[in-house]
Amino acid sequence: MRQTLFRLNDRGMALLITIMVISLLIGVTVQFNKTVRQDYFASRTQLDGEYLKGVARSGLSIGMALLEADGLENNFDSELDSWASLDDETLSTLFSGGTLALNITDHSGRLQINSLVARPEGGGEESSEETREILKRLLLSGTFSNIEEQQVVELIDALVDWLDTDERESDFGAEDSYYQSLSPPYEAANGPISSIEELLLVKGVDRELLFGNDISPGLADFITVYGDDGKININTAPRQLLQALHPQMSEELALTLEDYRSQELNRDNLENADWYRQVPAWPGDIELPDGLLSTKSVWFELESQGVFHDQRKRMSAVVVRDQDSKTVLVSKKSQ
């Protein structure tokens, strides 16, 4: 009887040990499977990310190639060109996995902020004065919220002081004495602005004015830090900037110009910067500052995005197109 009980106890112990071992093996297997799956998805995510970087880089190369081809084909630029009317649906078919979105912005159609002061390579003091007047009208156009005329006067003086090389303070401007009193203190650039974000350092410029809000655009949508000749491409300038070109230019007239240049039948007329005179019912007493107008674009910003599943990779670049229509990369960054 006792031997029988011992045998039963041994069997029970063996069964218990077996169950424990099996449970342990199951736990180890589940954890191993979980770890393998995590490693797989992490590797897959990393692989997809690298693939999308390649897609985004390809987008920049495609954009640069489009600009070169257009420069060789045409001696002027407008929003009717192929680079300005890219078809996302066509780009989406270029890659078997993921899609490409590419946007090209013409910075030559914007107001060159560094041209607020005269430089040897620019158009002289008269050109700078005209540029300041255009900026003043743009700021007072109602495009930007919560800005009054006195603020605009102060802002333009501060911008001029930031850009010029002397320490003479304009009537409402600011030089080192002002900036050194801030916490933390810093110095005025006394030279060209190199990035749009640098404008946040200038007295009177805040983030909302520069980059806008949910309702209003920002000044950054109409100005550029690129270019040194002060010229604006009338074929690609935003409507608000067109309106600021002359004190008598109404919003309705600016919309008329915008509509005229968007029609394919007027493409050939856009080669010369005085095409606005051919617009029906154009007022004869309005003469735009021809010395500041051009129809040729040099500076462009490219934004490329690769999308696959729930992943996105963005890259942007600034390029300049030289006299031989070669596009040269100036800067590039991943976002």
Backbone as numpy.savetxt, mean C-alpha at the origin, in Angstrom:
# Nx Ny Nz CAx CAy CAz Cx Cy Cz
-8.17 -77.89 48.05 -9.00 -76.69 48.05 -8.13 -75.43 48.05
-7.11 -75.40 48.92 -6.21 -74.26 49.00 -5.46 -74.07 47.69
-5.02 -75.16 47.06 -4.29 -75.06 45.79 -5.19 -74.49 44.68
-6.48 -74.89 44.80 -7.42 -74.37 43.79 -7.57 -72.86 43.93
-7.65 -72.38 45.19 -7.76 -70.93 45.43 -6.52 -70.19 44.93
-5.33 -70.79 45.20 -4.08 -70.16 44.72 -4.08 -70.04 43.20
-4.58 -71.13 42.55 -4.61 -71.10 41.09 -5.57 -70.02 40.59
-6.70 -69.89 41.27 -7.66 -68.84 40.89 -7.09 -67.45 41.09
-6.39 -67.27 42.24 -5.78 -65.96 42.51 -4.72 -65.64 41.48
-3.94 -66.66 41.11 -2.89 -66.44 40.09 -3.51 -66.04 38.76
-4.61 -66.71 38.41 -5.28 -66.38 37.15 -5.86 -64.95 37.20
-6.44 -64.61 38.34 -6.99 -63.26 38.48 -5.91 -62.19 38.38
-4.76 -62.49 39.04 -3.66 -61.54 38.98 -3.13 -61.40 37.55
-3.04 -62.53 36.87 -2.55 -62.52 35.49 -3.50 -61.73 34.59
-4.82 -61.92 34.82 -5.81 -61.19 34.03 -5.71 -59.69 34.29
-5.54 -59.35 35.59 -5.42 -57.94 35.95 -4.20 -57.30 35.31
-3.08 -58.05 35.38 -1.84 -57.53 34.77 -2.03 -57.37 33.26
-2.70 -58.36 32.65 -2.94 -58.29 31.21 -3.78 -57.08 30.84
-4.84 -56.84 31.63 -5.70 -55.69 31.37 -4.91 -54.38 31.52
-4.06 -54.33 32.57 -3.27 -53.13 32.80 -2.31 -52.89 31.64
-1.67 -53.96 31.17 -0.72 -53.83 30.05 -1.44 -53.36 28.80
-2.61 -53.99 28.55 -3.37 -53.61 27.35 -3.80 -52.14 27.44
-4.26 -51.72 28.64 -4.67 -50.33 28.83 -3.50 -49.37 28.60
-2.33 -49.77 29.12 -1.14 -48.95 28.93 -0.77 -48.84 27.46
-0.85 -49.97 26.76 -0.52 -49.97 25.33 -1.50 -49.11 24.54
-2.78 -49.21 24.94 -3.79 -48.38 24.25 -3.50 -46.90 24.47
-3.18 -46.56 25.74 -2.88 -45.17 26.05 -1.67 -44.66 25.29
-0.62 -45.49 25.25 0.59 -45.11 24.52 0.29 -44.96 23.04
-0.53 -45.90 22.51 -0.87 -45.85 21.08 -1.67 -44.60 20.75
-2.65 -44.28 21.59 -3.47 -43.09 21.37 -2.62 -41.83 21.41
-1.74 -41.75 22.42 -0.88 -40.58 22.54 0.08 -40.48 21.36
0.62 -41.64 20.95 1.53 -41.65 19.81 0.81 -41.18 18.55
-0.43 -41.68 18.38 -1.21 -41.29 17.21 -1.51 -39.79 17.24
-1.84 -39.27 18.44 -2.11 -37.84 18.59 -0.89 -37.01 18.26
0.28 -37.47 18.78 1.53 -36.75 18.51 1.87 -36.76 17.03
1.68 -37.93 16.41 1.96 -38.06 14.97 1.05 -37.13 14.17
-0.25 -37.10 14.54 -1.19 -36.23 13.84 -0.83 -34.76 14.02
-0.44 -34.38 15.25 -0.04 -32.99 15.49 1.19 -32.63 14.67
2.17 -33.53 14.66 3.38 -33.29 13.87 3.05 -33.19 12.39
2.11 -34.05 11.96 1.73 -34.06 10.54 1.09 -32.72 10.16
0.11 -32.30 10.98 -0.58 -31.05 10.67 0.35 -29.84 10.78
1.29 -29.89 11.76 2.25 -28.81 11.88 3.15 -28.75 10.65
3.60 -29.94 10.21 4.44 -30.00 9.02 3.67 -29.56 7.78
2.39 -29.99 7.72 1.57 -29.63 6.57 1.34 -28.13 6.54
1.07 -27.55 7.71 0.86 -26.11 7.79 2.11 -25.35 7.37
3.26 -25.82 7.85 4.52 -25.18 7.48 4.78 -25.32 5.99
4.48 -26.51 5.45 4.68 -26.75 4.03 3.76 -25.85 3.20
2.48 -25.76 3.62 1.54 -24.88 2.91 1.98 -23.43 2.99
2.50 -23.03 4.16 2.98 -21.66 4.33 4.11 -21.34 3.38
5.07 -22.27 3.25 6.18 -22.05 2.33 5.70 -22.02 0.88
4.71 -22.86 0.59 4.15 -22.88 -0.76 3.48 -21.53 -1.07
2.72 -21.02 -0.10 2.03 -19.74 -0.31 3.01 -18.58 -0.42
4.14 -18.66 0.29 5.17 -17.64 0.12 5.65 -17.63 -1.33
5.82 -18.83 -1.89 6.23 -18.93 -3.29 5.18 -18.35 -4.22
3.90 -18.60 -3.92 2.81 -18.03 -4.72 2.85 -16.50 -4.67
3.02 -15.95 -3.44 3.06 -14.49 -3.28 4.26 -13.89 -4.01
5.43 -14.56 -3.90 6.62 -14.07 -4.61 6.39 -14.09 -6.11
5.72 -15.14 -6.59 5.42 -15.24 -8.02 4.54 -14.07 -8.46
3.60 -13.69 -7.58 2.73 -12.57 -7.89 3.52 -11.29 -8.11
4.53 -11.05 -7.27 5.36 -9.86 -7.45 6.11 -9.91 -8.78
6.61 -11.09 -9.11 7.33 -11.24 -10.39 6.39 -11.00 -11.57
5.17 -11.51 -11.46 4.18 -11.30 -12.53 3.88 -9.82 -12.67
3.70 -9.13 -11.55 3.41 -7.70 -11.59 4.53 -6.91 -12.24
5.76 -7.22 -11.88 6.91 -6.52 -12.46 7.00 -6.78 -13.96
6.71 -8.02 -14.38 6.74 -8.35 -15.80 5.65 -7.61 -16.56
4.46 -7.49 -15.95 3.37 -6.75 -16.59 3.74 -5.28 -16.79
4.37 -4.69 -15.79 4.76 -3.29 -15.88 5.83 -3.08 -16.95
6.76 -4.01 -17.04 7.79 -3.90 -18.07 7.18 -4.00 -19.46
6.29 -4.99 -19.65 5.67 -5.18 -20.95 4.84 -3.96 -21.34
4.12 -3.41 -20.38 3.31 -2.24 -20.66 4.18 -1.03 -21.00
5.30 -0.87 -20.29 6.20 0.24 -20.56 6.80 0.18 -21.95
7.07 -1.02 -22.43 7.62 -1.20 -23.77 6.57 -0.96 -24.85
5.32 -1.26 -24.50 4.24 -1.14 -25.47 3.66 0.27 -25.54
3.61 0.96 -24.40 2.97 2.28 -24.35 3.93 3.33 -23.80
3.79 4.56 -24.28 4.62 5.65 -23.74 3.83 6.54 -22.78
2.66 6.06 -22.34 1.91 6.73 -21.28 1.12 5.67 -20.52
0.65 6.05 -19.33 -0.04 5.10 -18.46 -1.41 5.63 -18.08
-2.36 4.71 -17.98 -3.71 5.06 -17.54 -4.32 3.85 -16.86
-5.51 4.04 -16.31 -6.20 2.95 -15.63 -6.83 1.98 -16.61
-6.64 2.21 -17.91 -7.09 1.27 -18.93 -6.02 0.24 -19.26
-4.82 0.41 -18.72 -3.73 -0.52 -18.99 -3.96 -1.86 -18.29
-3.28 -2.89 -18.79 -3.47 -4.25 -18.26 -3.08 -4.35 -16.79
-2.04 -3.64 -16.36 -1.60 -3.73 -14.98 -2.62 -3.13 -14.02
-3.46 -2.21 -14.52 -4.44 -1.53 -13.67 -5.78 -2.25 -13.64
-5.95 -3.23 -14.50 -7.24 -3.94 -14.56 -7.02 -5.45 -14.51
-6.24 -5.88 -13.54 -5.95 -7.30 -13.40 -7.21 -8.08 -13.06
-7.34 -9.25 -13.66 -8.51 -10.11 -13.45 -8.15 -11.18 -12.43
-8.74 -11.10 -11.23 -8.45 -12.09 -10.18 -8.80 -13.50 -10.62
-9.84 -13.63 -11.44 -10.25 -14.96 -11.88 -9.17 -15.60 -12.75
-8.54 -14.78 -13.61 -7.46 -15.30 -14.45 -6.26 -15.70 -13.61
-5.90 -14.86 -12.63 -4.76 -15.17 -11.77 -5.01 -16.42 -10.94
-6.27 -16.67 -10.58 -6.57 -17.80 -9.70 -6.31 -19.14 -10.37
-6.21 -19.16 -11.69 -6.01 -20.42 -12.40 -4.53 -20.74 -12.62
-3.65 -19.88 -12.15 -2.22 -20.07 -12.41 -1.62 -21.18 -11.55
-2.24 -21.48 -10.42 -1.68 -22.46 -9.49 -2.72 -23.54 -9.19
-2.26 -24.79 -9.20 -3.16 -25.91 -8.96 -3.64 -25.94 -7.51
-2.80 -25.49 -6.59 -3.19 -25.42 -5.19 -3.09 -23.99 -4.70
-4.19 -23.46 -4.21 -4.18 -22.08 -3.75 -4.49 -21.10 -4.87
-4.75 -19.86 -4.49 -5.06 -18.81 -5.46 -4.16 -17.60 -5.23
-4.02 -16.81 -6.26 -3.19 -15.60 -6.21 -4.06 -14.37 -6.42
-3.87 -13.37 -5.57 -4.50 -12.06 -5.76 -3.38 -11.02 -5.86
-3.45 -10.16 -6.86 -2.40 -9.17 -7.10 -3.02 -7.81 -7.35
-2.51 -6.81 -6.66 -2.98 -5.43 -6.84 -1.78 -4.52 -7.08
-1.88 -3.66 -8.09 -0.81 -2.72 -8.42 -1.34 -1.30 -8.25
-0.67 -0.52 -7.42 -1.05 0.87 -7.16 -0.03 1.80 -7.79
-0.51 2.78 -8.52 0.38 3.74 -9.18 0.65 4.90 -8.24
1.86 4.98 -7.71 2.21 6.09 -6.82 2.52 7.36 -7.59
2.70 7.25 -8.91 2.93 8.45 -9.71 1.64 9.24 -9.92
0.52 8.67 -9.53 -0.75 9.38 -9.59 -1.09 10.06 -8.28
-0.12 10.15 -7.39 -0.34 10.76 -6.08 0.50 12.03 -5.94
0.20 12.79 -4.90 0.95 14.01 -4.63 2.26 13.67 -3.92
3.37 14.12 -4.49 4.68 13.83 -3.90 4.92 14.75 -2.70
4.87 14.17 -1.53 4.95 14.98 -0.30 6.30 15.66 -0.17
7.36 15.03 -0.68 8.69 15.64 -0.59 8.86 16.85 -1.49
7.88 17.07 -2.38 7.95 18.22 -3.28 7.34 19.48 -2.68
6.99 19.41 -1.39 6.51 20.62 -0.71 7.61 21.66 -0.55
8.86 21.21 -0.62 9.99 22.14 -0.60 10.79 21.97 -1.87
11.40 23.05 -2.33 12.16 23.03 -3.57 13.46 22.27 -3.39
13.78 21.41 -4.36 15.04 20.68 -4.37 15.67 20.80 -5.75
16.99 20.63 -5.85 17.66 20.77 -7.14 17.07 19.87 -8.22
16.63 18.64 -7.81 16.11 17.71 -8.80 14.63 17.94 -9.11
13.98 18.82 -8.34 12.55 19.07 -8.50 12.27 20.24 -9.44
11.06 20.82 -9.27 10.63 21.85 -10.20 10.83 23.26 -9.70
11.57 23.47 -8.62 11.83 24.81 -8.14 10.79 25.29 -7.15
10.97 26.53 -6.68 10.11 27.10 -5.64 8.67 27.28 -6.13
8.50 27.67 -7.37 7.14 27.86 -7.90 6.37 26.55 -7.89
7.03 25.49 -8.30 6.40 24.17 -8.28 6.04 23.75 -6.86
6.92 24.04 -5.91 6.66 23.68 -4.51 5.47 24.45 -3.96
5.36 25.73 -4.33 4.22 26.54 -3.89 2.91 25.96 -4.42
2.93 25.54 -5.69 1.73 24.93 -6.28 1.38 23.63 -5.57
2.41 22.86 -5.23 2.17 21.61 -4.53 1.54 21.85 -3.17
1.99 22.87 -2.47 1.42 23.20 -1.16 -0.04 23.62 -1.30
-0.36 24.39 -2.34 -1.74 24.81 -2.55 -2.64 23.62 -2.86
-2.13 22.68 -3.64 -2.90 21.47 -3.95 -3.16 20.67 -2.68
-2.13 20.54 -1.85 -2.30 19.81 -0.59 -3.32 20.51 0.30
-3.26 21.83 0.34 -4.21 22.59 1.17 -5.64 22.36 0.71
-5.86 22.42 -0.61 -7.22 22.20 -1.14 -7.67 20.77 -0.89
-6.74 19.82 -1.00 -7.08 18.42 -0.74 -7.52 18.23 0.70
-6.78 18.80 1.64 -7.09 18.65 3.05 -8.41 19.32 3.42
-8.77 20.38 2.69 -10.01 21.12 2.99 -11.18 20.67 2.11
-11.02 19.61 1.36 -12.04 19.18 0.41 -13.23 18.49 1.07
-13.13 18.21 2.37 -14.19 17.47 3.05 -13.97 15.98 3.03
-12.87 15.55 2.42 -12.54 14.13 2.37 -12.15 13.60 3.74
-11.51 14.46 4.53 -11.01 14.05 5.84 -11.87 14.67 6.93
-12.15 13.89 7.95 -13.04 14.36 9.01 -12.28 15.19 10.05
-13.00 16.13 10.64 -12.51 16.89 11.80 -11.20 17.64 11.54
-11.12 18.36 10.41 -9.94 19.18 10.16 -10.40 20.55 9.65
-9.88 21.61 10.25 -10.28 22.96 9.91 -9.13 23.70 9.23
-9.45 24.87 8.65 -8.46 25.59 7.83 -7.21 25.96 8.62
-7.36 26.42 9.85 -6.19 26.79 10.64 -5.30 25.57 10.90
-5.91 24.41 11.14 -5.14 23.19 11.33 -4.36 22.84 10.07
-4.98 23.06 8.92 -4.32 22.76 7.65 -3.11 23.67 7.45
-3.28 24.96 7.75 -2.17 25.91 7.63 -1.01 25.48 8.53
-1.32 25.14 9.77 -0.30 24.71 10.72 0.38 23.42 10.26
-0.42 22.51 9.73 0.12 21.22 9.28 1.09 21.40 8.12
0.72 22.21 7.14 1.59 22.41 5.98 2.88 23.10 6.39
2.80 24.09 7.28 4.02 24.74 7.78 4.92 23.73 8.50
4.30 22.85 9.30 5.09 21.84 10.01 5.74 20.86 9.05
5.04 20.49 7.98 5.61 19.59 6.98 6.79 20.25 6.26
6.63 21.52 5.92 7.72 22.24 5.25 8.95 22.30 6.15
8.75 22.61 7.44 9.88 22.68 8.38 10.53 21.31 8.56
9.74 20.27 8.51 10.30 18.91 8.65 11.18 18.57 7.45
10.78 19.06 6.28 11.47 18.69 5.04 12.65 19.60 4.71
12.56 20.90 5.06 13.64 21.79 4.64 14.89 21.56 5.49
15.99 22.08 5.00 17.29 21.78 5.64 17.70 22.81 6.68
16.92 23.88 6.84 17.32 24.91 7.80 16.58 24.75 9.12
16.95 25.59 10.08 16.32 25.55 11.40 15.39 26.74 11.62
15.06 27.46 10.53 14.15 28.58 10.63 12.71 28.06 10.70
12.02 28.46 11.74 10.66 27.95 11.96 9.65 28.79 11.19
8.76 28.13 10.46 7.69 28.83 9.74 6.71 29.44 10.75
5.79 30.24 10.25 4.85 30.94 11.14 4.13 29.99 12.09
3.68 28.84 11.55 2.94 27.89 12.38 3.61 26.51 12.37
4.88 26.47 12.01 5.58 25.20 11.89 6.27 24.76 13.17
7.26 23.89 13.01 7.99 23.36 14.16 9.35 22.86 13.71
10.37 23.19 14.50 11.72 22.69 14.25 12.18 21.91 15.49
13.47 21.72 15.62 14.01 20.87 16.69 13.60 21.34 18.09
13.45 22.65 18.27 13.09 23.15 19.60 11.76 22.57 20.07
10.84 22.36 19.14 9.54 21.76 19.50 9.69 20.27 19.74
10.33 19.58 18.81 10.42 18.12 18.91 11.29 17.68 20.07
12.26 18.48 20.43 13.11 18.14 21.58 12.37 18.30 22.91
11.26 19.04 22.88 10.49 19.23 24.12 9.51 18.09 24.37
9.38 17.19 23.42 8.44 16.08 23.55 9.07 14.95 24.37
8.24 14.03 24.79 8.73 12.87 25.52 8.26 11.59 24.81
9.18 10.83 24.21 10.62 11.08 24.18 10.98 12.14 23.13
12.08 12.84 23.31 12.48 13.88 22.35 13.09 13.26 21.08
12.98 13.97 20.00 13.64 13.54 18.75 13.87 14.78 17.89
14.57 14.59 16.78 14.92 15.70 15.91 14.10 15.67 14.64
13.89 16.84 14.05 13.24 16.92 12.74 14.17 16.32 11.69
13.59 15.76 10.65 14.40 15.10 9.62 15.26 16.09 8.85
14.72 17.30 8.60 15.42 18.29 7.77 15.90 17.67 6.46
15.02 16.88 5.87 15.33 16.22 4.61 14.11 15.43 4.14
14.22 14.74 3.02 13.08 14.00 2.45 12.54 12.94 3.41
11.25 12.75 3.35 10.59 11.69 4.13 10.79 10.37 3.40
11.19 9.35 4.12 11.52 8.07 3.48 10.42 7.04 3.58
9.48 7.20 4.50 8.37 6.25 4.62 7.12 6.99 5.05
5.97 6.47 4.67 4.72 7.16 4.99 4.50 7.22 6.49
4.98 6.21 7.23 4.81 6.18 8.68 5.59 7.30 9.37
6.65 7.78 8.73 7.45 8.86 9.31 6.62 10.12 9.53
5.57 10.28 8.75 4.73 11.46 8.87 4.07 11.56 10.25
3.94 10.43 10.94 3.35 10.44 12.28 4.22 11.20 13.27
5.47 11.43 12.92 6.36 12.19 13.79 6.18 13.70 13.63
5.51 14.11 12.56 5.37 15.54 12.26 4.24 16.15 13.08
4.49 17.32 13.61 3.49 18.04 14.40 2.18 18.18 13.61
1.08 17.77 14.24 -0.23 17.93 13.63 -0.73 16.71 12.88
0.11 15.71 12.68 -0.29 14.50 11.96 -0.58 13.40 12.97
-1.81 12.90 12.96 -2.14 11.76 13.81 -2.52 10.57 12.94
-2.71 9.44 13.57 -2.94 8.19 12.84 -4.24 8.24 12.04
-5.27 8.85 12.61 -6.56 8.90 11.90 -6.46 9.75 10.64
-5.80 10.90 10.73 -5.63 11.74 9.56 -4.83 11.02 8.49
-3.79 10.33 8.90 -2.89 9.69 7.92 -3.50 8.44 7.31
-4.12 7.60 8.13 -4.61 6.31 7.64 -6.12 6.18 7.59
-6.84 7.22 8.04 -8.28 7.20 7.93 -8.97 6.38 9.00
-10.28 6.20 8.83 -11.08 5.39 9.75 -12.12 4.62 8.94
-13.11 4.06 9.62 -14.12 3.25 8.93 -14.97 4.08 7.97
-14.99 5.39 8.16 -15.84 6.26 7.35 -15.05 7.02 6.30
-13.91 7.56 6.70 -13.13 8.44 5.81 -11.80 7.81 5.44
-11.31 8.08 4.21 -9.97 7.62 3.84 -8.92 8.44 4.56
-7.67 8.03 4.46 -6.58 8.76 5.08 -5.75 9.49 4.05
-4.96 10.44 4.52 -4.09 11.20 3.63 -3.13 10.29 2.87
-2.77 9.17 3.48 -1.83 8.22 2.84 -2.36 7.67 1.52
-3.68 7.75 1.29 -4.26 7.26 0.04 -4.04 8.23 -1.12
-3.55 9.44 -0.83 -3.45 10.46 -1.87 -2.04 11.03 -2.03
-1.13 10.65 -1.15 0.23 11.18 -1.22 1.23 10.04 -1.34
2.44 10.37 -1.68 3.50 9.36 -1.79 4.83 9.96 -1.35
5.70 9.11 -0.86 7.06 9.56 -0.51 8.02 9.28 -1.66
7.51 8.73 -2.75 8.35 8.38 -3.89 8.25 9.43 -4.99
9.35 9.67 -5.65 9.38 10.66 -6.72 9.99 11.96 -6.26
10.66 12.67 -7.18 11.35 13.92 -6.81 11.13 15.03 -7.84
10.18 14.81 -8.77 9.94 15.86 -9.77 8.64 16.61 -9.54
7.85 16.22 -8.55 6.62 16.91 -8.21 5.45 16.62 -9.13
5.63 15.78 -10.13 4.58 15.58 -11.13 3.54 14.54 -10.69
2.31 14.73 -11.18 1.19 13.86 -10.88 0.63 13.33 -12.20
0.45 12.02 -12.29 -0.14 11.45 -13.49 -1.65 11.71 -13.47
-2.10 12.58 -14.36 -3.50 12.97 -14.39 -4.40 11.80 -14.79
-3.81 10.78 -15.41 -4.59 9.62 -15.85 -4.91 8.64 -14.73
-4.17 8.72 -13.63 -4.37 7.75 -12.54 -4.61 8.41 -11.19
-4.59 9.73 -11.13 -4.80 10.43 -9.85 -6.21 10.19 -9.34
-6.37 9.99 -8.01 -7.71 9.82 -7.44 -8.57 11.06 -7.69
-9.88 10.86 -7.70 -10.81 11.96 -7.97 -10.60 13.14 -7.02
-10.37 12.86 -5.74 -10.20 13.94 -4.77 -8.97 14.78 -5.09
-7.93 14.14 -5.62 -6.73 14.88 -5.98 -6.95 15.66 -7.27
-7.71 15.11 -8.19 -8.07 15.86 -9.40 -8.79 17.14 -9.02
-9.70 17.05 -8.08 -10.47 18.22 -7.66 -9.57 19.27 -7.03
-8.50 18.82 -6.36 -7.60 19.76 -5.68 -6.62 20.45 -6.62
-6.61 20.07 -7.90 -5.66 20.65 -8.84 -5.94 22.12 -9.16
-7.18 22.55 -8.93 -7.53 23.94 -9.26 -8.60 24.42 -8.27
-8.52 25.67 -7.81 -9.49 26.16 -6.82 -10.93 26.19 -7.32
-11.12 26.25 -8.66 -12.47 26.30 -9.21 -12.98 24.93 -9.63
-12.17 23.89 -9.40 -12.58 22.55 -9.80 -13.62 22.01 -8.81
-14.80 21.71 -9.32 -15.86 21.17 -8.47 -15.77 19.64 -8.44
-16.48 19.04 -7.50 -16.52 17.58 -7.43 -17.15 17.01 -8.70
-18.16 17.68 -9.21 -18.83 17.22 -10.43 -17.87 17.24 -11.61
-17.06 18.28 -11.70 -16.11 18.37 -12.80 -15.01 17.31 -12.68
-14.57 17.05 -11.46 -13.58 16.00 -11.24 -14.15 14.64 -11.62
-15.42 14.41 -11.32 -16.07 13.15 -11.70 -16.16 13.03 -13.22
-16.35 14.17 -13.89 -16.40 14.17 -15.35 -15.05 13.75 -15.93
-13.97 14.28 -15.37 -12.62 13.88 -15.81 -12.40 12.39 -15.57
-12.81 11.93 -14.39 -12.63 10.53 -14.04 -13.39 9.63 -15.02
-14.59 10.03 -15.37 -15.40 9.25 -16.31 -14.78 9.25 -17.70
-14.29 10.40 -18.15 -13.70 10.52 -19.49 -12.51 9.60 -19.66
-11.62 9.59 -18.69 -10.40 8.80 -18.81 -10.64 7.30 -18.63
-11.82 6.91 -18.15 -12.13 5.49 -17.95 -12.73 4.84 -19.18
-13.03 5.64 -20.22 -13.68 5.10 -21.41 -12.63 4.71 -22.46
-12.76 3.49 -22.94 -11.80 2.94 -23.89 -11.69 3.80 -25.14
-12.77 4.39 -25.57 -12.74 5.19 -26.81 -11.90 6.45 -26.67
-11.57 6.84 -25.42 -10.74 8.04 -25.20 -9.29 7.69 -24.90
-8.94 6.42 -24.96 -7.59 5.98 -24.56 -6.50 6.77 -25.26
-6.56 6.89 -26.57 -5.48 7.55 -27.33 -5.33 9.02 -26.93
-6.40 9.65 -26.48 -6.33 11.06 -26.11 -5.58 11.29 -24.80
-5.38 10.22 -24.03 -4.77 10.35 -22.72 -3.25 10.45 -22.76
-2.67 10.43 -23.95 -1.22 10.50 -24.07 -0.67 11.85 -23.62
-1.40 12.92 -23.88 -0.96 14.26 -23.53 -1.70 14.75 -22.28
-0.95 15.42 -21.40 -1.50 15.81 -20.10 -2.59 16.88 -20.21
-2.72 17.54 -21.36 -3.76 18.56 -21.52 -5.04 18.00 -22.12
-5.22 16.66 -22.07 -6.42 16.05 -22.64 -7.70 16.57 -21.99
-7.57 17.09 -20.78 -8.76 17.57 -20.06 -9.47 18.67 -20.83
-8.73 19.39 -21.69 -9.34 20.47 -22.47 -10.33 19.93 -23.51
-10.21 18.64 -23.85 -11.10 18.04 -24.84 -12.39 17.50 -24.23
-12.47 17.51 -22.92 -13.67 17.02 -22.25 -14.84 17.94 -22.58
-15.96 17.39 -23.02 -17.11 18.23 -23.36 -17.51 19.14 -22.20
-17.82 20.38 -22.55 -18.26 21.38 -21.58 -17.19 21.75 -20.56
-15.92 21.52 -20.91 -14.85 21.94 -19.99 -14.79 23.46 -19.93
-14.79 24.05 -18.70 -14.75 25.52 -18.60 -13.43 26.07 -19.13
-13.53 27.02 -20.04 -12.31 27.56 -20.66 -11.44 28.35 -19.71
-12.00 28.80 -18.59 -11.21 29.62 -17.67 -10.46 28.79 -16.63
-10.55 27.47 -16.70 -9.82 26.62 -15.76 -8.61 26.03 -16.46
-7.43 26.46 -16.03 -6.17 25.94 -16.57 -5.47 25.19 -15.44
-5.31 23.90 -15.60 -4.63 23.10 -14.59 -3.13 23.36 -14.64
-2.43 23.14 -13.55 -0.98 23.42 -13.52 -0.22 22.41 -14.37
-0.12 22.71 -15.68 0.48 21.77 -16.63 1.89 21.35 -16.24
2.62 22.25 -15.56 3.98 21.91 -15.17 4.06 20.80 -14.15
2.94 20.53 -13.46 2.91 19.46 -12.45 2.26 18.18 -12.96
1.74 18.24 -14.20 1.01 17.09 -14.71 1.87 16.24 -15.65
1.60 14.94 -15.62 2.26 14.02 -16.54 1.27 12.93 -16.91
1.67 12.08 -17.84 0.86 10.91 -18.19 1.69 9.63 -18.12
2.90 9.76 -17.62 3.81 8.62 -17.52 4.04 8.28 -16.06
3.93 7.01 -15.73 4.10 6.57 -14.35 5.43 5.85 -14.17
6.04 6.09 -13.01 7.37 5.55 -12.73 7.36 4.68 -11.47
6.63 5.11 -10.43 6.65 4.43 -9.14 5.37 3.62 -8.93
5.55 2.36 -8.51 4.40 1.48 -8.29 4.58 0.70 -7.00
3.45 0.38 -6.38 3.44 -0.51 -5.22 2.66 -1.77 -5.60
3.25 -2.94 -5.35 2.63 -4.21 -5.67 2.26 -4.93 -4.38
1.04 -5.44 -4.31 0.59 -6.23 -3.17 0.12 -7.58 -3.68
0.79 -8.64 -3.23 0.52 -9.99 -3.70 0.09 -10.86 -2.53
-0.92 -11.70 -2.76 -1.42 -12.56 -1.69 -1.71 -13.96 -2.20
-1.13 -14.96 -1.53 -1.43 -16.35 -1.82 -2.40 -16.89 -0.79
-3.45 -17.59 -1.23 -4.48 -18.11 -0.33 -4.67 -19.60 -0.59
-4.66 -20.39 0.49 -4.89 -21.83 0.39 -5.53 -22.30 1.68
-6.74 -22.86 1.54 -7.52 -23.25 2.72 -7.71 -22.03 3.62
-7.29 -22.11 4.87 -7.46 -20.97 5.78 -6.17 -20.20 5.99
-5.19 -20.43 5.12 -3.91 -19.73 5.24 -3.77 -18.64 4.18
-3.11 -17.55 4.58 -2.82 -16.45 3.66 -1.38 -15.98 3.88
-0.70 -15.70 2.80 0.63 -15.12 2.87 0.65 -13.89 1.96
1.05 -12.76 2.53 1.08 -11.51 1.77 2.50 -11.01 1.61
2.76 -10.43 0.47 4.03 -9.75 0.22 3.74 -8.45 -0.53
4.50 -7.43 -0.23 4.35 -6.16 -0.94 5.73 -5.68 -1.39
5.73 -4.88 -2.42 7.00 -4.38 -2.95 6.78 -3.02 -3.59
7.80 -2.20 -3.57 7.81 -0.94 -4.29 8.82 -1.08 -5.42
8.40 -0.73 -6.63 9.30 -0.83 -7.78 9.31 0.49 -8.52
10.40 0.74 -9.20 10.51 1.92 -10.05 10.78 1.44 -11.47
10.12 2.05 -12.43 10.30 1.68 -13.83 11.16 2.75 -14.50
12.31 2.34 -14.99 13.26 3.31 -15.52 12.92 3.71 -16.96
13.79 4.51 -17.56 13.54 5.03 -18.90 13.52 3.94 -19.95
14.16 2.80 -19.65 14.17 1.66 -20.58 13.04 0.69 -20.29
12.11 1.09 -19.42 10.96 0.28 -19.01 11.34 -0.92 -18.16
12.56 -0.95 -17.64 12.97 -2.00 -16.72 12.41 -1.69 -15.34
11.82 -2.69 -14.70 11.30 -2.48 -13.35 12.37 -2.92 -12.35
12.71 -2.03 -11.44 13.75 -2.27 -10.45 13.11 -2.33 -9.07
13.41 -3.40 -8.33 12.86 -3.57 -6.99 13.54 -2.60 -6.04
12.73 -1.78 -5.35 13.26 -0.82 -4.38 13.18 -1.37 -2.97
12.07 -1.99 -2.64 11.91 -2.58 -1.31 10.87 -3.69 -1.38
10.96 -4.64 -0.43 10.01 -5.75 -0.37 9.84 -6.16 1.07
8.62 -6.53 1.44 8.38 -7.01 2.80 7.24 -8.02 2.80
7.32 -8.94 3.76 6.27 -9.93 3.97 5.36 -9.44 5.08
4.09 -9.79 4.98 3.12 -9.31 5.96 2.42 -10.48 6.61
